[in-house]
Amino acid sequence: MSVVIIGGNERMVCQYESICKSYGYKAKVFAKERGAIRKKLGVPDLLILFTTTVSHKMAVSAAQEARRNNVPIAHIHSSSAAALSQFLDEHCNGCSKRNCADCC
């Protein structure tokens, strides 16, 4: 299972990746836009947009690419580690195994 995270803090990229890994996801994190993001997204299982820390241009291009590939988009207002963990808990329906591949 793979997740692409758009936005967030550059200093927390490793934390975002480790949180996703604890839920059984492989994460790609784009905190800032460096080049054409639509070429780098691929086709993940889930796209997460941290809405407060992402530029409008980056959010629009990522959302367009996700819609084109039928990828679900989650909008999270805060870019904190707690907000990401809470969302993944809800997304995985709080499964006790902490591995979404077993429950989704």
N, C-alpha and C positions, 0 to 999 in steps of 0.2 A: 504494500500500500504506500502511496506517495502523496505528499502534501507540498504545495508551493505557498510560501508566505511572502506577501508583498507589503513592504513598509516595515515599521519597527525601528528599533535603535540598533545602530551598527555594533555597539558594545555587547549587545545581547544575542547576537547571531548564534553563538555556540550554545547558549541556554535554550533558545528556541529549538535548535536541532536536537538537543538532549531530551527536552520535554517530549517532542514528537517521537523520538526513538523509544522512550519509555512506554508509549502507547502503541508501539509497533509500526510507526510510520517512518518512512525515509523522507527527510525534509530538504527542500531547496529554499534558501532565504535570500530575497532581494531587498535589502534595506534602502538602497539607492539605485536609481536607474543609471546603468552604465551600458550604453548602446541600446539597440532594439530589444526590448524585453520579450516581445512576442516570439522571437526566434529562440529564446532560451527557456521558455516555459515548458515545452513538451506537452504531454497529456497526463496530468496528475489525476489522482482520485478526488482531490479536494483543493480548492484555492481559498486561502484565507487572506483577507485584506484588513490590515490595521488602518482604519480610516483616519485617525488623527495624525499619523506620521507618514502619510504617503501623498505624493503630489497628484493633482487631479489628472494630469496627462498620463502618469504611470497607472493610476487606477483604471482609467477608461480603456487604455490599451490592453491591460491584463484582463479586464472584464469582457471585452470584445473577443479576445482569443479564447477565453474560457467558454463563453456562449457558443462560439463557433465549434468547439470540440465537445459540447454538452458536459462540461465539468461543473459541479455544484460550487457556488461561491458563498463564502461566509464572511460577513462584515462584522468586525470586532472593533468597538470604539477605542478601547484602551490597548496599548501595546505592551502591557506588563506580562510577566511570566505567569502570574496568577490568573489573568484573564484567559490566556491561551490554555492553561491547564483546565480551567473551569469549562471552557468551550469543548475541549476534547473529552472531558468527562461526560458532558451532555450528549455530544455526538456519538460517543460509544455506549450510550445508555447506562453509564456507570458500571460497566462489566468489571467483575472482580479480577479478571486475569490481566488487566492493563494491557491487553493486546487486541486491538480492533480487528485484526485478521481472524480472530477466533469468534467474534461476536457480530460482525457485520456481514 
